Amino acid sequence: MKEKIDFIQAREILDSRGNPTVEVAIMLKDGTHAAASVPSGASTGIHEALELRDGDPKRFNGKGVLKAVRNVNNKIFPTIKGFDVFDLEKIDDTMRILDGTVNKHRLGANAILGVSMACARVGAKKRGIPLYRHLRDIYNLHFTKFKLPTPLMNVFNGGRHASTNLDMQEFIIIPHGFRSVRRKIRAGAEIFHALGEVLYKDGHDLDVGNEGGYAPNVGKTEDALAYLKKAVRKAKYKLGKQIGFGIDVAASEFYDEKKNKYILRTDRKKLAAVEMIDLLEKKKKKYPLISIEDGLDQDDWDNWVLLTKRLGKKAMIIGDDLFVTNTERLQKGID
């Protein structure tokens, strides 16, 4: 069964931060249509596939995406018009070749991703099945049991996600000790509100950061984890058994390349990589840390190996800025 792409239209919309992003709508020959919009982050790795922006300071502070929109409408659409929407690999490969660069800077990763996601969605809609099942079939993933992932809830914002003194970017609730996703979400919501009460009682404003978590100024990094611990207990959940924590350190954001140090303003510390690992290990011993993301600079490969050796069996060590959307960097990490 083939279903041909008949029409593609991209446009500029605003995301949840009020910044422009790309939305792509696709229609098949029979009129079936679907749309997808492209997400973006406040902090991104330097090796990330390029999110093409206009750079015009007179529009949206230079963050407009009309160039990416035009690339979809004038370059990508004429190239893949008539393609089978179920052949996602061919569509993606064609766009990758059309761009011809490693970091997708000609067409823009936001243009390519928008089309790719919209193709997947319209294909699922045409078949009348959920997107996850459609992708399973398209990529021949032979399994029948499905399990929704445990939600990781960013309840305390710092770094690039808040205008506060907290260097580390995200402090996360992980409600792993429940069977149903409904129950996990309830636990996260109750702890979030308990955290607000704890912060307010201690004289903090309940301002929120870029991703909706509380964003108070604190005395030191330790305070954020201590407040999470208090909130878990106030909400009457069991720390460790039911609720774990995660940290998105986003260490590249406060790494000083010239000094080869991590500058923690909140803690008034300048740490070498090994000392940074020591700090994370101490926090793991004191708190139920399940996930540590971007604990070191995105190009500090040797010390990432050390971090993984010391904590890899005790927590999930996640390299977001380390690997980004680059398959070559991912392969380097595997090797």
Steps between C-alpha positions, in 0.01 A plus 500: 500500500636839398370841596656788313586840643291757317563826683730642768464839664728640771438810707651690790323461836595578861610233746427483873783746571361754254776431248438425132512140385407306188166326452459268201167374363484214249208383286467173310322447169178395673493808723637339817711761678701553817744753642804507728690782671869494585620523863811684615697540821631801691843340531638293214829328433746663259500181292122499461344486154441863405167661574481749213404850617462815291739720697289810431512712820184684391291182526477292819851607607650313208324174584258493207483181294379628163814366330421150626136542396604598148735203483210267574263663253743572216765229525384199701141483374586501126760229566282254691162571341351169390714296741334216689431644846557155651861491374638714781859388448495613137345833597758562775794390284384722214484805727838419651658474154321815382652688794844347450658615827586324825313745723207565261580871473382550141139395538494516879441211738172667595382483137603136456364384836166672446446320170614166642265519798206615290553209259496255790184652643304510176600139432369391839180699446446339161531154655279596794751387763706674772831651392709261712342197330551653157871560569537147638361360175695731269833413662417130552540508876385151588354517848147487629523625859488873550582692815473873546819655641511646849456879472789716618358822643713812502379678813799722592659718229844658487777569250377618160144411602471770766632845590632386837834425663465122466759364256359153436209504258235250608408317819260221419246278676496136381193313639627152415331308781153467348356272232269734313597820323188663644629434852850622411364827365286547810804453725701751299221757510450463876873533566519806273230677703659388826829649378325832444370496857845417639666777300235757594531412868873569477436845354557428131294643218324237293629628168533240227776448248521427130355151536237561765695394809551725801795737463601655834844627591664255739808505719669203334431213259439267792196708598310401185534129578422559868179680403401211274558261788278709730229517233497122454455449873236773527302330223534174699698300245794270566832641388700247303238225503233698316671823398843559354673815380671606180732790418570663167831657593551664157865530598609652169306813593733577792823341376786748451710362215793737562525410868396138441268534799131472578396832656220441751396849602234377740749287693792742450711218360733452204527128433719286278324216317597239761372729775175543308462123489574488875223755558247295300603182679444664839153609394425149379596360842282752683194502272321238286644627171378277218602724209796734442496687170789698350713472812810618312587722204382381159857449370665352810502144363770359731328611817162381372658155499602552863153627594342192344741266679430656838125553478377307196386199703331715764304744282407574140781711356349698214697687234264749338737781403768232464325302225230746386351400163833387359536131411878530466532623859266225618715238329812652656339464842411137430852420380 
